[in-house]
Amino acid sequence: QAYLSYSNVAALTHLAGKPGWDITKTLDDVKIWTHEEGDVLSFKVEMQVKVPSHVAFSLLSDFRLRQRWDRHYLTCEVLQAVSEKEKIYHVTCGAAAGHDPRDFVILVSQRQPCQPQEPYTVAVRSVTHRAMPPRPGFCRSEILCAGFQIHSNSSSSCTVCYFNQVTSGVMPYLTANLTGSSKSIEDTALDCIKFLE
């Protein structure tokens, strides 16, 4: 468990620090970036939020609140509280066009900054859990690396960056968006900002 938690946070930190991110869209408070490496597509959504970084961290690290701003999430329950900083959740998502509803078993690791210039981190990856084997009617999907980094801008504002290394499990929700025929990433980001503020 300690190794999984460490590698979860390290993978997100590594993804965030990669060079070569290309900006694809800019709105007032939202920027969307993509990064391609071989057959792996990652994206980053950067949001300017008018709340202190520790407030954003507290709200984003509890995934049971995510249904309030992410319309893809149907349900989210805690399977196991591994420690104060790690929880395992079971998440169900609605059907994307032409695909079965999906579900995920994820480890969420949260870390507060050790130094003032470091971000708050909420890292996400898929795990297996005997209490939640694959269920009929759902396509069990995998998250390789995803999560949030929250950088403080001032005592009352922060920059929230959401990262996702896209797998085939997440792809149906994104394909229409990245080709420009849907606005779901921007809409979700704006809903997230509204929720945090």
N, C-alpha and C positions, 0 to 999 in steps of 0.2 A: 504493500500500500504506500509506503514512504517513497519507493522508487516511482510508482505510477504518478503520485502527486508531484514529485520533483520534475519528472519528464513532461508532465502536463504543462506546468508553468514554463519550463525551459523551452518547450516547442513553440509556445506562443511568443515568448521573448525573441526567439530566433526568427520566427516569421515576421514579426513587427520590424526587426532590424535589417531585413534583407534590402539590398539596393535594387533599383530598377522598377519601382512602382510607377505605373502610368495613370495619370488622372483621366477619368472618362466623363465625369459630370460634375458641374459646380452649381449649387443653389446658394441661397443666402446663408443658411446655417449648416449646410450639408455638402460634403465633397465625397465622391466615390472614386476609388482607385482600384486598378487591377494589376496582377502580377502573374506572368506566365513563365513556367519553368518546365520544359518537357511537356508531358500531358497533364500537368497539375496547374489548375487555375485557382488563384487566391484573390479575394477581394477585401478591401478595407473601406469602411464607411466612417468618415470623420464628422463628428457633430459638435457644434458650439452650443454649450448649455449654460444657462444662467442660474446655476446652483453650485455650492461649494463641492469640491471633488469628493470629500468624505460622504456627503449625502448621496451623490450619484453612485458611489461604490456600494453603499449600504442597500440601495434600491435595486441595483443591477446584479448584486451577488445572490439575492434571493430569487431563484428561478420560478418560485410559485407566483410571483408578481408578473411574470412575463406575459401571461395571457392578457393582461390589461393594456398592453401596447403592441404585441406581436400577434397579428391575426392568424398566423400559421399554426400557433399553439392552440390545440383543443383542450388538452389536460396536461397537468404537470404535478407529480406527487413525489415526495421524498421516500425513496426505498430504504436508505440507510444514512444516518448522520455519522460519518466515519470519525470526524473530529470537529472542533469549532470551525476549522478552515476548509474542510472537505465534506461534500455531501454527494450522494449518488441519487439521481432522479430518474424517473420514468416519464417520458414525454410522448404524447401522441399529436400528430399533425394531420390536417385534413388532406383529402385527395387532391393532387394537382392534376391538371387536364390529362386524361388518359392513363393515370397511374392510381394504384391502390393507396389508401391512407397509409401513412408511415408512422413507425414508432422508433424511439431511440432510448437507450439506457446510457446515461452520461455521468461522468465524474466532473463536478464543478469544484475547482480549487481557487480560493481567494487569498490574496496576499496584500498586505499594507506595505507602503514604501519603507525601505530602511533608511534612505537618504531623502532630503527634501526635494531634490530634482527628479527622483524616480517616480514612475506612475503607480497608481493602484492597479492591481491585476486581478481579473476574473478569467481563469482558463478553463476550457471545456474540451473533453475528448470522450469518445465512446468506450465503454467497458462492458464486460459480461457480468451478470449477477444471477445467482441460482434462483432467487425469488421471482425473477421475471424472464422466463424463457420466451422465445418468439411466440407471438399470439396469432391465432387464425384471424384472417380479415385484415391484418396489418403486414406491411413489408418492413421487416427489421432493417434499419439503415444505420450507417456509420458516420460519425464525425471524427475526422482525423485530428484536426486542430482548429479551434475557434475560441472566441472570447473577447474580452474588453480590456483595453488599457485606458486609464483615466488620468489625464495630466491636469494639474492645477494651473489655472491662468491667473487667478486672483482669489481673494477671500470669498468672492461670491460668484465665480464662474470657472468652468473647466472645459477641456476638450475631451470628448469621449470617442475613442476609436474602437470600432467593432471589426474583428478579423474573422475570416472563414476560409479554410483551405477546402476547395469544393470537391466533393466526391459525387459519384453517380447518385447517391441517396439524396443529396441536397439539390442536385442539378435541375430537376423538373421545376423547382420553385424559382429558379434563377434564370433559366435559359431565355424565357420570354423577356425578362427584364433587361438582361445584358445586351440583347439584340435591339432594345429600344421600343419593343411593342407593349411593354407593361411598365407601370411605375411603382411596382411593389417595393423595391428597395428604398426608394425615396419616401414613399408613403409610410413604410415601417419606421424609417429613421425620424420622420417628422412626428409620428405618433410617440416614439420613444422620447424625443425632446419634450413634447407636451406633457407626457407622463412624469418625467423627471422634474419639470418646472412647476 
